[in-house]
Amino acid sequence: MTLNEYKEKHKLSNKDLAKLIGLTGKNPIVSVIRYLKSERIPHPRFMKVITEKTGVQPNSFYEEWYETHKL
């Protein structure tokens, strides 16, 4: 399961997803959007939280990133 699939399955907004994984700062929603679009891979600290709270595995971020960037 990817983070996008988790978000859709649980009908979460980007804001709710940011809260769930503990993102803070000036604009955590932008970070969530970048994760969802494979523009950014979460820092290991957040990767651990994402896996614990959603069941989304770290590999899914890397697989999506490589697919998006065609490397």
PyMOL commands that place a pseudoatom at each C-alpha (Angstrom):
pseudoatom trace, name=CA, resn=MET, resi=1, chain=A, elem=C, hetatm=0, pos=[0.000, 0.000, 0.000]
pseudoatom trace, name=CA, resn=THR, resi=2, chain=A, elem=C, hetatm=0, pos=[1.223, 3.498, -0.798]
pseudoatom trace, name=CA, resn=LEU, resi=3, chain=A, elem=C, hetatm=0, pos=[0.617, 6.664, 1.189]
pseudoatom trace, name=CA, resn=ASN, resi=4, chain=A, elem=C, hetatm=0, pos=[-1.766, 7.826, -1.551]
pseudoatom trace, name=CA, resn=GLU, resi=5, chain=A, elem=C, hetatm=0, pos=[-3.775, 4.618, -1.246]
pseudoatom trace, name=CA, resn=TYR, resi=6, chain=A, elem=C, hetatm=0, pos=[-3.865, 4.947, 2.545]
pseudoatom trace, name=CA, resn=LYS, resi=7, chain=A, elem=C, hetatm=0, pos=[-5.042, 8.559, 2.287]
pseudoatom trace, name=CA, resn=GLU, resi=8, chain=A, elem=C, hetatm=0, pos=[-7.818, 7.648, -0.162]
pseudoatom trace, name=CA, resn=LYS, resi=9, chain=A, elem=C, hetatm=0, pos=[-8.900, 4.540, 1.758]
pseudoatom trace, name=CA, resn=HIS, resi=10, chain=A, elem=C, hetatm=0, pos=[-9.277, 6.497, 5.005]
pseudoatom trace, name=CA, resn=LYS, resi=11, chain=A, elem=C, hetatm=0, pos=[-10.626, 9.622, 3.290]
pseudoatom trace, name=CA, resn=LEU, resi=12, chain=A, elem=C, hetatm=0, pos=[-8.038, 11.899, 4.880]
pseudoatom trace, name=CA, resn=SER, resi=13, chain=A, elem=C, hetatm=0, pos=[-7.289, 15.448, 3.850]
pseudoatom trace, name=CA, resn=ASN, resi=14, chain=A, elem=C, hetatm=0, pos=[-3.674, 16.490, 3.411]
pseudoatom trace, name=CA, resn=LYS, resi=15, chain=A, elem=C, hetatm=0, pos=[-3.977, 18.425, 6.673]
pseudoatom trace, name=CA, resn=ASP, resi=16, chain=A, elem=C, hetatm=0, pos=[-5.273, 15.353, 8.547]
pseudoatom trace, name=CA, resn=LEU, resi=17, chain=A, elem=C, hetatm=0, pos=[-2.491, 13.205, 7.132]
pseudoatom trace, name=CA, resn=ALA, resi=18, chain=A, elem=C, hetatm=0, pos=[0.125, 15.771, 8.205]
pseudoatom trace, name=CA, resn=LYS, resi=19, chain=A, elem=C, hetatm=0, pos=[-1.303, 15.724, 11.739]
pseudoatom trace, name=CA, resn=LEU, resi=20, chain=A, elem=C, hetatm=0, pos=[-1.412, 11.922, 11.803]
pseudoatom trace, name=CA, resn=ILE, resi=21, chain=A, elem=C, hetatm=0, pos=[2.280, 11.600, 10.987]
pseudoatom trace, name=CA, resn=GLY, resi=22, chain=A, elem=C, hetatm=0, pos=[3.321, 14.480, 13.219]
pseudoatom trace, name=CA, resn=LEU, resi=23, chain=A, elem=C, hetatm=0, pos=[4.528, 16.972, 10.646]
pseudoatom trace, name=CA, resn=THR, resi=24, chain=A, elem=C, hetatm=0, pos=[4.908, 20.468, 12.038]
pseudoatom trace, name=CA, resn=GLY, resi=25, chain=A, elem=C, hetatm=0, pos=[6.525, 23.663, 10.914]
pseudoatom trace, name=CA, resn=LYS, resi=26, chain=A, elem=C, hetatm=0, pos=[5.608, 26.494, 8.629]
pseudoatom trace, name=CA, resn=ASN, resi=27, chain=A, elem=C, hetatm=0, pos=[3.576, 24.437, 6.134]
pseudoatom trace, name=CA, resn=PRO, resi=28, chain=A, elem=C, hetatm=0, pos=[3.420, 20.691, 6.805]
pseudoatom trace, name=CA, resn=ILE, resi=29, chain=A, elem=C, hetatm=0, pos=[0.742, 20.230, 4.139]
pseudoatom trace, name=CA, resn=VAL, resi=30, chain=A, elem=C, hetatm=0, pos=[3.317, 21.049, 1.451]
pseudoatom trace, name=CA, resn=SER, resi=31, chain=A, elem=C, hetatm=0, pos=[5.525, 18.224, 2.737]
pseudoatom trace, name=CA, resn=VAL, resi=32, chain=A, elem=C, hetatm=0, pos=[2.597, 15.793, 2.584]
pseudoatom trace, name=CA, resn=ILE, resi=33, chain=A, elem=C, hetatm=0, pos=[1.800, 16.865, -0.972]
pseudoatom trace, name=CA, resn=ARG, resi=34, chain=A, elem=C, hetatm=0, pos=[5.433, 16.336, -1.962]
pseudoatom trace, name=CA, resn=TYR, resi=35, chain=A, elem=C, hetatm=0, pos=[5.415, 12.859, -0.391]
pseudoatom trace, name=CA, resn=LEU, resi=36, chain=A, elem=C, hetatm=0, pos=[2.216, 12.007, -2.261]
pseudoatom trace, name=CA, resn=LYS, resi=37, chain=A, elem=C, hetatm=0, pos=[3.602, 13.253, -5.602]
pseudoatom trace, name=CA, resn=SER, resi=38, chain=A, elem=C, hetatm=0, pos=[6.936, 11.438, -5.080]
pseudoatom trace, name=CA, resn=GLU, resi=39, chain=A, elem=C, hetatm=0, pos=[8.779, 14.747, -5.104]
pseudoatom trace, name=CA, resn=ARG, resi=40, chain=A, elem=C, hetatm=0, pos=[10.261, 14.042, -1.685]
pseudoatom trace, name=CA, resn=ILE, resi=41, chain=A, elem=C, hetatm=0, pos=[11.044, 10.947, 0.374]
pseudoatom trace, name=CA, resn=PRO, resi=42, chain=A, elem=C, hetatm=0, pos=[10.305, 11.334, 4.096]
pseudoatom trace, name=CA, resn=HIS, resi=43, chain=A, elem=C, hetatm=0, pos=[13.135, 11.725, 6.588]
pseudoatom trace, name=CA, resn=PRO, resi=44, chain=A, elem=C, hetatm=0, pos=[13.794, 8.424, 8.435]
pseudoatom trace, name=CA, resn=ARG, resi=45, chain=A, elem=C, hetatm=0, pos=[12.232, 9.845, 11.606]
pseudoatom trace, name=CA, resn=PHE, resi=46, chain=A, elem=C, hetatm=0, pos=[8.939, 10.482, 9.796]
pseudoatom trace, name=CA, resn=MET, resi=47, chain=A, elem=C, hetatm=0, pos=[9.269, 7.291, 7.778]
pseudoatom trace, name=CA, resn=LYS, resi=48, chain=A, elem=C, hetatm=0, pos=[9.175, 5.337, 11.043]
pseudoatom trace, name=CA, resn=VAL, resi=49, chain=A, elem=C, hetatm=0, pos=[6.062, 7.198, 12.223]
pseudoatom trace, name=CA, resn=ILE, resi=50, chain=A, elem=C, hetatm=0, pos=[4.355, 6.746, 8.842]
pseudoatom trace, name=CA, resn=THR, resi=51, chain=A, elem=C, hetatm=0, pos=[5.016, 2.995, 8.958]
pseudoatom trace, name=CA, resn=GLU, resi=52, chain=A, elem=C, hetatm=0, pos=[3.811, 2.672, 12.557]
pseudoatom trace, name=CA, resn=LYS, resi=53, chain=A, elem=C, hetatm=0, pos=[0.626, 4.707, 12.085]
pseudoatom trace, name=CA, resn=THR, resi=54, chain=A, elem=C, hetatm=0, pos=[-0.380, 3.724, 8.548]
pseudoatom trace, name=CA, resn=GLY, resi=55, chain=A, elem=C, hetatm=0, pos=[1.334, 0.440, 7.741]
pseudoatom trace, name=CA, resn=VAL, resi=56, chain=A, elem=C, hetatm=0, pos=[2.833, 2.009, 4.601]
pseudoatom trace, name=CA, resn=GLN, resi=57, chain=A, elem=C, hetatm=0, pos=[6.270, 0.492, 4.081]
pseudoatom trace, name=CA, resn=PRO, resi=58, chain=A, elem=C, hetatm=0, pos=[9.356, 2.625, 3.327]
pseudoatom trace, name=CA, resn=ASN, resi=59, chain=A, elem=C, hetatm=0, pos=[9.974, 0.699, 0.110]
pseudoatom trace, name=CA, resn=SER, resi=60, chain=A, elem=C, hetatm=0, pos=[6.775, 2.096, -1.385]
pseudoatom trace, name=CA, resn=PHE, resi=61, chain=A, elem=C, hetatm=0, pos=[8.231, 5.626, -1.298]
pseudoatom trace, name=CA, resn=TYR, resi=62, chain=A, elem=C, hetatm=0, pos=[11.389, 4.537, -3.087]
pseudoatom trace, name=CA, resn=GLU, resi=63, chain=A, elem=C, hetatm=0, pos=[9.512, 2.462, -5.667]
pseudoatom trace, name=CA, resn=GLU, resi=64, chain=A, elem=C, hetatm=0, pos=[7.199, 5.372, -6.487]
pseudoatom trace, name=CA, resn=TRP, resi=65, chain=A, elem=C, hetatm=0, pos=[10.104, 7.817, -6.626]
pseudoatom trace, name=CA, resn=TYR, resi=66, chain=A, elem=C, hetatm=0, pos=[12.067, 5.639, -9.047]
pseudoatom trace, name=CA, resn=GLU, resi=67, chain=A, elem=C, hetatm=0, pos=[8.991, 5.049, -11.182]
pseudoatom trace, name=CA, resn=THR, resi=68, chain=A, elem=C, hetatm=0, pos=[8.226, 8.773, -11.310]
pseudoatom trace, name=CA, resn=HIS, resi=69, chain=A, elem=C, hetatm=0, pos=[11.796, 9.768, -12.098]
pseudoatom trace, name=CA, resn=LYS, resi=70, chain=A, elem=C, hetatm=0, pos=[12.455, 6.848, -14.492]
pseudoatom trace, name=CA, resn=LEU, resi=71, chain=A, elem=C, hetatm=0, pos=[15.857, 5.927, -13.071]
for i in range(1, 71): cmd.bond("trace and resi %d" % i, "trace and resi %d" % (i + 1))
show_as sticks, trace
zoom trace
